[in-house]
Amino acid sequence: MRIEAVRAVPGVAGFFFDDQRAIKQGATQHGFAYDDRPKTAGFERVREAGECLIVELELSDGSVVTGDCAAVQYSGTGGRDPLFRASEYRPVVEGVVADALRGRDATLFRENAATVEAIDSVESGGDRLHTAVRYGVSQALLNAAGRARAGTPTDVLAAAYGTDPATAPVPVFGQSGDDRWTNAEKMMLKGVPVLPHGLFNSVEKVGREGEKLRGYLSGLAELAEVIGSDSYAPRFHVDVYGILGEIFGPPYDRSEVTDYFETLREAAAPYPLQVEGPMDAGSREAQITAMVELREALRSAGAAVDIVADEWCNTLDDVRAFVDAGAADVVQIKTPDLGGVQRSAEAVLYCDGTDTRAYLGGTCNETVTSARACAHVALATDAAQVLAKPGMGFDEGFMIVTNEMRRATAATSATEASAVAGRPSSAERGSADHSSGQSPREDGDSPEARSAEGGDDD
């Protein structure tokens, strides 16, 4: 099965683009929007509607598969690509990207994805191909390979990287947004294994001495005892967007810092705690140095708090650098920042055999299509946790990611059961259809086809 045509349609993303620099510098929030002027290049307002670019690949059997180009909420900072404008990149997708992919074998996911990654700066308009473009096109290529092989995207990735995929859904990390109490309660009622993120992106929210964050964790632990079932044993994960670095400042191995982290651990007890983005040191090298300093100090002090790398850990090379330096207990693989989804898979697998766990993250500003693709990456690589996305409402993202993983693992179980019973698998039936000259089903009725195309709307 071959790729016949490539189309692109501007769309909307699951949240907003926010100027992180302006927010950190005290931009005033008025209702949902911000009043102040933006500080980051490309922004016209501090908060702007999120955009995506829907990529459609038409295959030689007449079917169409999709992927969504999307970028993170806090674009243009922390070493990331600039703000993504769908209208600017539509001609690139329908031009140089389409030229590179048209006529290629849809089953060859890694080769096709590598072709997109290799498009040089001159061909793509004088700049490197934006990470959002590589991200969306690779999703479509992954779904095309699943369609062509009559399997799930998990199957495609597992075969491409020689992995044994997870047989049950990977632990999902719920994201609360600013409604951190109500959404945390929802998460606990639904038994979410990792929560609540918290969106602690300003000194006002964390507290000038970190007291608000500590109080929140204490209340969260009490809430879990009241709401959670007897068997509920969540892990707490809060993102502080570098704010603790602004409060305490370097060096991060002094007792004032480690003592504070110990108070966070005590507040969260008996639940394990991981803190994401404790500081923003301004560059990858400085960030690694600061994270190593803090991690070693916490170990020496016996403060059992895990730290999570986020800022300045954007590309596959960045992930490798943080892991090699031992700079984090957990590394967030921020999927849109790595470009193609194959890069995210490689980043998770790079953590295997190290003392750093892989958190397959992303952003609230993605789409249903990109979230489903990431669910398959998480399963194929058996990541430590995967983000519930898109949006800031929690329920929708949790449903999308969880259901996609359940569908995929159920499809794998059904295939294995067929093999044990001696019946042909879906992939074998698909091969037989091709060899007899028949087109595969185009109505998307089979579980495999639904999964390859992104599944049903939930």
GUBARO-436622 format. One record per residue (C-alpha): residue in one letter; residue number from 1; z, y, x. Coordinates in Angstrom, 2 decimals, padded with zeros to 5 digits. Layout:
% GUBARO-436622
 type seq      pz      py      px
    A NUM       Z       Y       X
...
END
This chain:
% GUBARO-436622
 type seq      pz      py      px
    M   1  000.00  000.00  000.00
    R   2 -001.01  003.37  001.39
    I   3 -000.05  007.01  000.91
    E   4 -002.89  008.70 -000.96
    A   5 -001.61  012.21 -001.61
    V   6  001.30  014.53 -000.85
    R   7  002.44  017.28 -003.20
    A   8  005.33  019.76 -003.17
    V   9  007.03  021.55 -006.05
    P  10  009.73  024.23 -005.62
    G  11  012.94  023.27 -007.42
    V  12  016.61  024.13 -007.72
    A  13  019.47  022.61 -005.76
    G  14  022.89  021.48 -006.94
    F  15  024.86  024.57 -005.91
    F  16  024.40  027.80 -003.95
    F  17  023.65  029.11 -000.48
    D  18  026.72  031.01  000.79
    D  19  026.94  033.36  003.75
    Q  20  029.84  031.72  005.58
    R  21  030.10  034.51  008.13
    A  22  030.57  037.13  005.41
    I  23  033.11  035.00  003.55
    K  24  035.15  034.39  006.71
    Q  25  035.12  038.12  007.40
    G  26  036.72  038.78  004.03
    A  27  033.89  039.26  001.55
    T  28  035.37  040.18 -001.82
    Q  29  034.72  037.69 -004.61
    H  30  034.12  039.28 -007.99
    G  31  033.98  036.53 -010.57
    F  32  031.71  033.88 -009.10
    A  33  029.62  036.20 -006.92
    Y  34  030.60  038.32 -003.91
    D  35  030.37  042.10 -003.76
    D  36  029.93  042.65 -000.03
    R  37  026.74  042.76  002.00
    P  38  025.57  039.58  003.78
    K  39  026.19  039.09  007.49
    T  40  023.85  036.18  008.25
    A  41  020.11  036.61  008.84
    G  42  017.93  035.58  005.90
    F  43  020.53  036.21  003.19
    E  44  019.87  038.91  000.62
    R  45  023.26  038.39 -001.02
    V  46  026.47  036.66  000.10
    R  47  025.90  034.01 -002.58
    E  48  022.37  032.99 -003.57
    A  49  021.02  030.29 -005.87
    G  50  020.30  027.07 -004.01
    E  51  016.71  025.94 -003.66
    C  52  014.98  022.64 -002.99
    L  53  011.40  021.53 -002.49
    I  54  010.44  018.38 -004.38
    V  55  008.10  016.17 -002.36
    E  56  005.87  013.73 -004.24
    L  57  003.99  010.91 -002.52
    E  58  001.26  009.26 -004.57
    L  59  000.70  005.68 -003.48
    S  60 -002.44  003.56 -003.69
    D  61 -001.10  001.62 -006.70
    G  62 -000.92  004.88 -008.66
    S  63  002.86  005.17 -008.51
    V  64  004.64  008.33 -007.35
    V  65  007.88  008.44 -005.34
    T  66  009.89  011.52 -004.49
    G  67  012.23  013.14 -002.00
    D  68  013.91  016.53 -002.07
    C  69  013.99  019.03  000.78
    A  70  017.45  020.58  000.67
    A  71  019.68  022.55  003.02
    V  72  023.43  022.97  003.37
    Q  73  025.48  025.54  001.48
    Y  74  026.44  027.37  004.68
    S  75  022.96  027.63  006.19
    G  76  022.19  029.74  009.24
    T  77  025.60  029.33  010.93
    G  78  027.30  026.87  013.27
    G  79  024.05  026.04  015.04
    R  80  022.17  025.14  011.84
    D  81  018.63  025.99  010.80
    P  82  018.09  029.29  008.97
    L  83  018.23  029.77  005.21
    F  84  015.70  027.50  003.48
    R  85  013.16  029.10  001.18
    A  86  011.12  026.53 -000.76
    S  87  008.13  028.83 -001.23
    E  88  007.79  029.31  002.52
    Y  89  007.61  025.60  003.26
    R  90  005.48  024.36  000.38
    P  91  002.26  025.12  002.33
    V  92  003.67  023.25  005.33
    V  93  004.38  020.10  003.30
    E  94  001.03  020.22  001.52
    G  95 -000.75  021.09  004.75
    V  96  000.24  019.70  008.12
    V  97  002.72  017.13  006.74
    A  98  000.22  015.84  004.18
    D  99 -002.48  015.60  006.86
    A 100 -000.17  013.52  009.04
    L 101  000.80  011.08  006.28
    R 102 -002.29  010.64  004.16
    G 103 -003.73  007.12  004.53
    R 104 -000.68  005.67  006.31
    D 105  000.84  002.30  005.40
    A 106  003.76  003.02  003.06
    T 107  005.74 -000.03  004.25
    L 108  006.18  001.43  007.76
    F 109  009.18  003.66  007.12
    R 110  010.40  004.26  010.67
    E 111  006.91  004.86  012.00
    N 112  006.06  007.28  009.18
    A 113  009.34  009.15  009.57
    A 114  008.77  009.42  013.32
    T 115  005.33  010.89  012.62
    V 116  006.93  013.70  010.62
    E 117  009.60  014.33  013.26
    A 118  006.84  014.59  015.89
    I 119  004.96  017.43  014.19
    D 120  005.09  020.21  016.77
    S 121  005.99  023.86  016.38
    V 122  002.46  025.22  016.55
    E 123  001.19  022.91  013.79
    S 124  004.13  023.73  011.51
    G 125  003.66  027.47  011.69
    G 126  005.11  028.59  014.98
    D 127  008.59  027.16  014.49
    R 128  010.01  023.65  014.52
    L 129  009.72  021.81  011.24
    H 130  012.80  022.87  009.26
    T 131  015.47  020.18  008.94
    A 132  015.26  020.47  005.14
    V 133  011.57  019.54  005.22
    R 134  012.15  016.52  007.44
    Y 135  015.04  015.52  005.22
    G 136  013.07  015.61  001.96
    V 137  009.89  014.03  003.28
    S 138  011.86  011.17  004.84
    Q 139  013.53  010.43  001.49
    A 140  010.12  010.11 -000.12
    L 141  008.97  007.85  002.72
    L 142  012.05  005.67  002.30
    N 143  011.45  005.34 -001.43
    A 144  007.76  004.61 -000.77
    A 145  008.68  001.77  001.58
    G 146  011.09  000.38 -001.02
    R 147  008.36  000.52 -003.64
    A 148  005.76 -001.06 -001.36
    R 149  008.12 -003.85 -000.32
    A 150  009.52 -004.40 -003.84
    G 151  013.04 -003.95 -002.50
    T 152  015.73 -001.29 -002.39
    P 153  015.87  001.52  000.17
    T 154  018.97 -000.24  001.52
    D 155  016.82 -003.29  002.23
    V 156  014.26 -001.11  004.01
    L 157  016.85  000.53  006.26
    A 158  018.68 -002.73  006.99
    A 159  015.42 -004.36  008.05
    A 160  014.41 -001.34  010.12
    Y 161  017.70 -001.24  012.05
    G 162  018.73 -004.88  012.00
    T 163  021.99 -004.23  010.15
    D 164  024.08 -006.25  007.74
    P 165  024.51 -003.82  004.85
    A 166  027.76 -003.35  002.98
    T 167  028.18 -005.81  000.12
    A 168  030.31 -003.39 -001.92
    P 169  030.11  000.39 -002.39
    V 170  031.24  002.43  000.60
    P 171  034.39  004.54 -000.05
    V 172  033.35  007.76 -001.78
    F 173  034.79  011.14 -000.75
    G 174  035.32  013.48 -003.69
    Q 175  034.73  017.21 -003.31
    S 176  036.88  019.52 -005.43
    G 177  035.49  022.98 -004.84
    D 178  037.87  025.82 -005.60
    D 179  039.20  024.02 -008.69
    R 180  041.22  021.91 -006.30
    W 181  044.05  020.91 -008.66
    T 182  042.09  019.91 -011.74
    N 183  039.43  018.07 -009.76
    A 184  042.02  016.28 -007.62
    E 185  043.65  015.05 -010.82
    K 186  040.26  013.82 -012.07
    M 187  039.71  012.01 -008.78
    M 188  043.03  010.24 -008.99
    L 189  042.39  009.17 -012.58
    K 190  039.09  007.65 -011.41
    G 191  040.63  006.03 -008.35
    V 192  038.55  007.94 -005.80
    P 193  039.38  006.49 -002.36
    V 194  039.01  009.70 -000.29
    L 195  039.86  013.16 -001.62
    P 196  039.87  016.14 -002.28
    H 197  038.07  018.32  000.35
    G 198  039.77  021.42 -001.07
    L 199  037.35  024.12  000.14
    F 200  039.92  025.91  002.31
    N 201  037.38  028.38  003.69
    S 202  039.49  031.52  004.10
    V 203  042.86  032.59  005.47
    E 204  043.80  033.60  001.93
    K 205  043.41  030.01  000.74
    V 206  045.09  028.38  003.76
    G 207  047.90  030.93  004.05
    R 208  048.51  033.30  006.95
    E 209  050.77  030.72  008.57
    G 210  049.07  027.70  007.00
    E 211  051.75  027.45  004.33
    K 212  049.40  027.26  001.34
    L 213  047.55  024.27  002.78
    R 214  050.84  022.51  003.50
    G 215  052.10  023.22 -000.02
    Y 216  048.88  021.89 -001.51
    L 217  049.13  018.60  000.40
    S 218  052.74  018.18 -000.68
    G 219  051.81  018.71 -004.31
    L 220  048.83  016.39 -003.94
    A 221  051.04  013.58 -002.68
    E 222  053.42  014.07 -005.61
    L 223  050.49  014.06 -008.05
    A 224  049.16  010.80 -006.62
    E 225  052.54  009.15 -007.17
    V 226  052.56  010.24 -010.82
    I 227  048.91  009.65 -011.75
    G 228  047.75  006.89 -009.43
    S 229  048.09  003.21 -010.25
    D 230  050.48  001.01 -008.30
    S 231  047.60 -000.18 -006.11
    Y 232  046.08  003.26 -005.56
    A 233  046.12  004.12 -001.84
    P 234  043.87  007.12 -001.22
    R 235  043.16  008.93  002.02
    F 236  043.54  012.70  001.98
    H 237  040.75  014.70  003.59
    V 238  040.78  018.51  003.64
    D 239  038.15  020.84  005.08
    V 240  039.51  024.06  006.61
    Y 241  036.24  025.54  007.94
    G 242  037.72  026.57  011.27
    I 243  040.45  028.67  009.63
    L 244  043.33  027.00  011.50
    G 245  041.67  028.16  014.71
    E 246  041.77  031.73  013.40
    I 247  045.45  031.39  012.48
    F 248  046.71  029.75  015.67
    G 249  044.02  030.39  018.28
    P 250  043.57  028.46  021.54
    P 251  044.84  026.64  023.42
    Y 252  045.26  023.86  020.87
    D 253  047.53  021.61  022.90
    R 254  050.62  023.79  022.56
    S 255  053.58  022.66  020.46
    E 256  053.13  025.38  017.85
    V 257  049.82  023.75  016.86
    T 258  050.89  020.11  017.02
    D 259  054.12  020.86  015.17
    Y 260  052.11  022.43  012.36
    F 261  049.86  019.38  012.10
    E 262  052.97  017.21  011.96
    T 263  054.19  019.24  008.98
    L 264  050.85  018.58  007.29
    R 265  051.30  014.85  007.90
    E 266  054.78  014.97  006.43
    A 267  053.53  016.87  003.40
    A 268  050.77  014.33  002.75
    A 269  052.97  011.26  003.30
    P 270  052.78  008.43  002.48
    Y 271  049.01  008.96  002.42
    P 272  046.94  009.18  005.61
    L 273  045.47  012.59  006.37
    Q 274  042.32  013.83  008.05
    V 275  041.55  017.51  008.65
    E 276  037.94  018.62  008.95
    G 277  036.77  021.53  011.08
    P 278  040.13  022.72  012.42
    M 279  038.47  025.47  014.48
    D 280  035.07  027.03  015.15
    A 281  034.83  027.67  018.89
    G 282  031.38  029.30  018.75
    S 283  029.23  026.71  020.56
    R 284  028.85  022.96  020.83
    E 285  030.37  022.78  024.31
    A 286  033.33  024.98  023.41
    Q 287  033.86  023.10  020.15
    I 288  033.95  019.72  021.91
    T 289  036.42  021.06  024.47
    A 290  038.70  022.44  021.75
    M 291  038.50  019.28  019.64
    V 292  039.30  017.03  022.62
    E 293  042.23  019.26  023.51
    L 294  043.62  019.09  019.98
    R 295  043.01  015.37  019.52
    E 296  044.73  014.44  022.76
    A 297  047.63  016.79  021.99
    L 298  048.14  015.26  018.55
    R 299  048.18  011.79  020.07
    S 300  050.68  012.80  022.74
    A 301  052.90  014.42  020.12
    G 302  052.71  011.38  017.84
    A 303  051.28  013.48  015.00
    A 304  049.25  010.94  013.03
    V 305  046.60  013.30  011.68
    D 306  042.92  012.52  012.20
    I 307  040.55  015.38  012.96
    V 308  036.98  015.51  011.69
    A 309  034.05  017.11  013.51
    D 310  031.80  019.35  011.43
    E 311  030.98  022.76  012.96
    W 312  028.48  022.49  015.84
    C 313  027.97  018.79  015.12
    N 314  024.61  019.02  013.38
    T 315  021.89  017.00  015.10
    L 316  021.77  013.41  016.28
    D 317  022.25  014.65  019.84
    D 318  025.29  016.63  018.70
    V 319  026.83  013.55  017.08
    R 320  026.30  011.57  020.26
    A 321  027.92  014.32  022.34
    F 322  031.02  014.49  020.12
    V 323  031.38  010.70  020.04
    D 324  030.84  010.30  023.80
    A 325  033.51  012.95  024.51
    G 326  036.01  011.36  022.12
    A 327  036.23  014.72  020.36
    A 328  037.03  013.44  016.88
    D 329  038.58  010.58  014.95
    V 330  035.86  011.04  012.34
    V 331  032.49  012.70  012.72
    Q 332  030.74  014.17  009.72
    I 333  027.05  013.34  009.71
    K 334  025.81  016.29  007.67
    T 335  022.66  014.66  006.42
    P 336  020.45  017.72  005.75
    D 337  021.22  019.08  009.24
    L 338  019.93  015.97  011.01
    G 339  016.46  016.14  009.48
    G 340  015.06  012.75  008.49
    V 341  017.44  010.28  006.84
    Q 342  016.63  007.82  009.62
    R 343  018.46  010.19  011.98
    S 344  021.54  009.96  009.79
    A 345  021.35  006.16  009.88
    E 346  021.08  006.25  013.68
    A 347  024.05  008.63  013.90
    V 348  026.26  006.31  011.82
    L 349  025.24  003.33  013.92
    Y 350  025.99  005.24  017.13
    C 351  029.65  005.27  016.10
    D 352  029.80  001.46  016.02
    G 353  032.02  000.09  018.76
    T 354  033.75  003.45  019.39
    D 355  037.05  004.84  018.14
    T 356  035.19  007.40  016.03
    R 357  034.46  006.65  012.38
    A 358  031.26  007.81  010.68
    Y 359  031.48  009.93  007.56
    L 360  028.09  010.26  005.91
    G 361  028.41  013.73  004.47
    G 362  026.02  016.40  003.37
    T 363  026.45  019.33  001.03
    C 364  027.13  020.28 -002.56
    N 365  023.78  022.10 -002.42
    E 366  021.66  018.93 -002.49
    T 367  020.01  017.11 -005.40
    V 368  020.30  013.83 -007.28
    T 369  017.34  012.44 -005.32
    S 370  018.79  013.23 -001.89
    A 371  022.24  011.96 -002.92
    R 372  020.79  008.63 -003.98
    A 373  018.88  008.28 -000.74
    C 374  022.10  008.90  001.19
    A 375  023.89  006.23 -000.84
    H 376  021.41  003.73  000.58
    V 377  021.92  005.04  004.12
    A 378  025.68  004.56  003.68
    L 379  025.23  000.99  002.46
    A 380  022.69 -000.01  005.10
    T 381  024.90  001.27  007.94
    D 382  028.29  000.49  006.34
    A 383  029.62  004.02  006.92
    A 384  033.37  004.68  006.75
    Q 385  032.92  007.05  003.79
    V 386  030.17  008.87  001.91
    L 387  030.26  012.23  000.17
    A 388  030.04  012.53 -003.63
    K 389  027.23  015.01 -004.19
    P 390  025.57  017.23 -005.34
    G 391  027.41  020.05 -007.06
    M 392  030.98  021.25 -007.13
    G 393  031.99  019.67 -010.42
    F 394  033.03  016.35 -008.78
    D 395  032.37  014.06 -011.77
    E 396  028.59  014.22 -011.60
    G 397  028.29  013.66 -007.86
    F 398  030.80  010.81 -007.92
    M 399  028.89  009.13 -010.73
    I 400  025.50  009.53 -009.01
    V 401  026.53  008.16 -005.62
    T 402  028.79  005.40 -006.96
    N 403  026.28  004.13 -009.51
    E 404  023.45  004.12 -006.99
    M 405  025.50  001.98 -004.61
    R 406  026.50 -000.36 -007.42
    R 407  022.87 -000.76 -008.48
    A 408  021.77 -001.48 -004.93
    T 409  024.50 -004.03 -004.20
    A 410  023.86 -005.72 -007.55
    A 411  020.15 -005.96 -006.75
    T 412  020.96 -007.51 -003.36
    S 413  023.33 -010.02 -004.98
    A 414  020.67 -010.97 -007.52
    T 415  018.12 -011.50 -004.76
    E 416  020.53 -013.69 -002.80
    A 417  021.36 -015.68 -005.94
    S 418  017.65 -016.27 -006.54
    A 419  017.24 -017.51 -002.99
    V 420  020.13 -019.98 -003.40
    A 421  018.64 -021.21 -006.69
    G 422  015.23 -021.63 -005.08
    R 423  013.55 -018.93 -007.17
    P 424  011.26 -016.39 -005.49
    S 425  012.91 -013.09 -004.64
    S 426  011.61 -009.77 -005.91
    A 427  010.04 -009.09 -002.51
    E 428  008.28 -012.44 -002.58
    R 429  007.04 -011.79 -006.11
    G 430  005.76 -008.41 -004.96
    S 431  003.89 -010.04 -002.07
    A 432  002.35 -012.54 -004.45
    D 433  001.18 -009.71 -006.70
    H 434 -000.53 -008.02 -003.76
    S 435 -002.19 -011.19 -002.53
    S 436 -003.62 -011.91 -005.99
    G 437 -005.08 -008.43 -006.19
    Q 438 -002.73 -007.30 -008.96
    S 439 -001.00 -003.95 -008.80
    P 440  002.79 -003.97 -008.87
    R 441  004.42 -002.83 -012.09
    E 442  003.96  000.87 -012.61
    D 443  006.36  001.28 -015.49
    G 444  009.38  001.29 -013.15
    D 445  011.07 -001.36 -015.29
    S 446  012.44 -003.56 -012.53
    P 447  015.83 -002.74 -010.96
    E 448  014.19 -002.60 -007.55
    A 449  011.53 -000.15 -008.67
    R 450  014.09  002.07 -010.37
    S 451  016.22  002.08 -007.25
    A 452  013.26  002.80 -004.97
    E 453  012.26  005.77 -007.12
    G 454  015.77  007.13 -007.47
    G 455  017.01  005.16 -010.49
    D 456  017.68  006.29 -014.04
    D 457  019.24  009.64 -014.82
    D 458  023.00  009.29 -015.18
END
